[in-house]
Amino acid sequence: MIDLRSDTVTRPTPAMRHIMANAPVGDDVLGDDPTVKRLEAVAAERAGKEAAIFTPSGSMANLIAITLLTRKGDEVLQEVGSHPFNYEAAGASAVAGVQIRPLQGERGILAVDTVGAAIRPPDDHFAPATLLTLEDTSNRGGGTVYPLERIDALAALAHERGLRVHLDGARVFNAVVASGIPLDRRARDADTVSFCFSKGLGAPVGSVLCGDRDAMVTARRIRKMLGGGMRQSGILAAAALHALEHHVDRLADDHARAQRLAEGLNALGLATDPCDTNLLYAHVPDAPAVAAALRDHDVHCLAVAPGTLRLVTHLDVDDAGIAATLVAFEAVLG
Ligand SMILES: Cc1ncc(COP(=O)(O)O)c(C=O)c1O
């Protein structure tokens, strides 16, 4: 089976499983897990922040950041395709008590003027905007890498107007590898940054949220409140450490394969969106029907809109998988 539905479908490699099985662990809620502590230190250093907390998911890392950086009744500015607005079960409003204001970007990337115009002056009628979140890479945008100068300009604007900035870096290492710009630079002006180990990095579970030391003390309490305190989570942190060490540079292979897939589909007459990293959106007349037909050829992808398929390359898809996918498309499209 060739599973292109998401980069979350990867299974731990034998080397990763070995590291997990042998990880020193303790009760992390009691502060005793040395592997989690090591992961948090490594993640904070990579992000250029003082501290980090390990979370069960990217959604929880985002929710903790939003709770941490806002008060109930505040407004959070986000690109319309952003993950919390679309796919986090309204956690920001239900739990953090904020209103998300979706803003139209281009392929997930916000323009400075759009954000500037959306920040309203103080007025009792308005929810005060106190947080801007950016998604790097943008999932619904098509794996788009945020241009660095845009991150810098948006963060400067936000800070000048009294907003804080959270960088949802679920796939930020794809952006790091595609741009050649390290994480601590990409996240330099963000108050908090989160990233996931369970996507292109190939670990089974886990994300981190990074920020100032004091902020992470509060973040840890919010994580507990949400039920995200984990016990011998060093088993998972070991997988995350292994992923950081061994699975970052190879993301370039996923990007090259996504490019090859795009070119192959274009050669078959299909239109595809521009593809910066590992997320490819392809356009077909009837996406659910094409996805179902591809399944009969053992190729799995998601119909994310009536005329759009999403195909994601990752650790468990090799060159032969890309070739077989193109053969399946050719068979299905006639
Ligand atoms: C951009 C982005 N942020 C956050 C998340 C949430 O991650 P998780 O599935 O671990 O909750 C995802 C998941 O796909 C994502 O694409």
The ligand as a Tripos MOL2 file, in Angstrom:
@<TRIPOS>MOLECULE
LIG
   16    16     1     0     0
SMALL
NO_CHARGES

@<TRIPOS>ATOM
      1 C1         -0.2400   23.1530   10.5340 C.3       1 LIG1
      2 C2         -0.7100   22.1830   11.5770 C.ar      1 LIG1
      3 N1         -0.7750   22.5750   12.8570 N.ar      1 LIG1
      4 C3         -1.1630   21.7430   13.8240 C.ar      1 LIG1
      5 C4         -1.5070   20.4470   13.5450 C.ar      1 LIG1
      6 C5         -2.0000   19.5640   14.6590 C.3       1 LIG1
      7 O1         -1.2070   18.4920   14.9260 O.3       1 LIG1
      8 P1         -1.8040   17.1820   15.6560 P.3       1 LIG1
      9 O2         -2.4460   16.3690   14.5860 O.co2     1 LIG1
     10 O3         -0.5930   16.5540   16.2560 O.co2     1 LIG1
     11 O4         -2.7700   17.6510   16.6750 O.co2     1 LIG1
     12 C6         -1.4670   19.9890   12.2230 C.ar      1 LIG1
     13 C7         -1.8330   18.5940   11.8940 C.2       1 LIG1
     14 O5         -1.8420   18.1920   10.7610 O.2       1 LIG1
     15 C8         -1.0560   20.8830   11.2120 C.ar      1 LIG1
     16 O6         -1.0150   20.5170    9.9230 O.3       1 LIG1
@<TRIPOS>BOND
     1     1     2 1
     2     2     3 ar
     3     2    15 ar
     4     3     4 ar
     5     4     5 ar
     6     5     6 1
     7     5    12 ar
     8     6     7 1
     9     7     8 1
    10     8     9 2
    11     8    10 1
    12     8    11 1
    13    12    13 1
    14    12    15 ar
    15    13    14 2
    16    15    16 1
@<TRIPOS>SUBSTRUCTURE
     1 LIG1         1 GROUP 0 **** ****
